[in-house]
């Protein structure tokens, strides 16, 4: 990847605007276009649903790439000790974990996290 002022005496590596690391070492979550996702701008929703008589917690309106949603799901499944899956715009975790997921998302830096539904 070319850096700023590539080929001149002012050449600098491209850095992430959020963490300040070089673009190759940056581990910030990426959105669907490949750019760094701004957690403060996302309005993430968490709701619980009852499907086939069992509870399911759904996190949706995540503007993250599929790889980032999979990484998030792995963490959530470990924290909640349950199964889950990745959807088109979020993740689903088996069981009623709405309060725990709201707390975790706020702790991760998502500013606009709200519970939806019951």
Secondary structure, 3 states (H helix, E strand, C coil): CCCECCCCCCCECCECCCCCCECCCCCCCECCCCCECCCCCCEEEEEEEEECCEEEEEEECCCCCHHHHHHHHHHHHHHHCCCEEECCCEEEEECCCHHHHHHHHHHCCCCEEEEECC
